[in-house]
Structure formats: C-alpha cells, structure tokens
Amino acid sequence: MTVIALLSVAPVIEDSMAEEVAAAVDALDGHDISYETNPMGTVIEADDIDTLLAAVGDAHKAVDADRVSTVLKIDDKRASDETAAEKVDAVEEVLGREPRND
C-alpha cells in the first residue's frame, strides 16, 4: 500500500517563512518516505500511515515558532499501490500532454 499526503507546515508570522519551512522539510529526511516540495506544500509518499504520520509530526515539531499552522490531506487508498507520479501520469494521459508549468 502507498499512502500519499499533501503537507503544509508554516509558522504564523508576518516575515519570510522560508527558514522555518526549510526546517520542516529537512525533518522529513529522517524518515523512510519520498517527498516533493512545491510552492504550496509538500507531497509525501510512505508505505504505511504510521510512517507518514511520524514524518508529519517531526516536520511540525521542527518549526520553531510561538504558533505553527499545519494542514494535512491524506489519501490512504488501501486497496492500491498507486503512486503520486502515477496519478499525475493518468491526468496527463487524459489531457494528451503535460500540464503547463509556466
């Protein structure tokens, strides 16, 4: 089984969040997961929910701020091993092309 999630962890501050977001992403490296960071969050893939939640917990704790906002959306499709890349490939196949990136 593959568990896929969209994670966004950020301090609630007015200034740049880059340093704290980088700390959250860096915390993911201590786990047996794969991830891809984009401007709106990080897509995480893990073999099971416990591994995913442990990584999310460490990412949340890595942000050093008085207030931290974490948003987590989980796709736990228990009867399938479809990866995030395969989900994107399916959309591209229907489109007949890659989505625009500009």
C-alpha positions in Angstrom: 0.0 0.0 0.0 1.1 3.6 -0.6 -0.2 6.5 1.5 0.1 9.9 -0.2 -0.4 13.2 1.6 -0.2 16.9 1.0 1.5 18.6 3.9 1.9 22.3 4.6 3.7 23.4 7.8 4.5 27.0 8.5 5.0 29.4 11.4 2.3 32.1 11.8 4.4 35.2 11.2 4.5 38.2 9.0 8.1 37.9 7.7 9.6 35.3 5.4 8.7 31.7 6.4 11.5 30.1 4.3 13.8 29.3 7.1 11.2 27.5 9.2 9.6 25.8 6.2 13.1 24.5 5.3 13.5 23.1 8.8 10.2 21.2 8.4 11.2 19.8 5.1 14.7 18.9 6.5 12.9 16.9 9.3 11.4 14.7 6.6 14.8 13.3 5.7 14.9 11.3 8.8 12.1 9.0 7.6 11.6 6.3 5.1 9.5 8.4 2.8 9.7 10.1 -0.5 8.6 13.7 -0.9 8.4 16.6 -3.4 8.1 20.2 -2.2 6.2 22.7 -4.3 5.1 26.4 -3.7 2.0 25.3 -1.7 3.3 22.4 0.3 5.0 19.1 0.2 3.6 15.8 -1.3 4.7 12.9 0.8 4.6 9.1 0.0 5.0 6.4 2.6 4.4 2.7 2.7 2.0 3.0 5.6 0.1 5.5 7.7 2.3 5.2 10.8 5.4 6.1 8.8 3.7 9.1 7.2 2.3 10.4 10.5 5.7 10.1 12.2 7.3 12.2 9.5 4.5 14.8 9.6 4.9 15.0 13.4 8.6 15.6 13.1 8.1 18.3 10.4 5.5 20.1 12.6 7.8 20.0 15.7 10.8 21.2 13.6 9.2 24.7 13.1 10.5 27.0 15.9 7.7 29.5 16.4 5.2 30.5 19.0 2.4 29.5 16.6 2.6 26.8 13.9 -0.1 26.1 11.3 -0.1 22.6 9.8 -2.5 21.4 7.1 -2.5 17.7 6.2 -4.6 16.0 3.4 -4.2 12.2 3.3 -5.1 9.8 0.5 -4.9 6.3 2.1 -6.2 4.1 -0.8 -5.8 0.8 1.0 -6.5 -1.5 -2.0 -4.0 0.1 -4.3 -0.3 0.9 -4.5 -0.7 3.7 -7.0 2.0 6.4 -6.5 1.7 10.1 -6.8 3.6 10.0 -10.1 1.1 7.5 -11.5 -1.8 9.8 -10.5 -0.1 12.6 -12.4 0.6 10.3 -15.4 -3.1 9.4 -15.5 -4.1 13.0 -15.8 -1.5 13.7 -18.5 -2.8 10.7 -20.5 -6.3 12.1 -20.4 -5.0 15.6 -21.3 -2.9 14.2 -24.1 0.0 16.3 -22.8 1.9 17.5 -19.8 0.2 20.3 -17.7 1.5 23.8 -18.2 4.3 24.8 -15.8 4.6 28.5 -16.8 
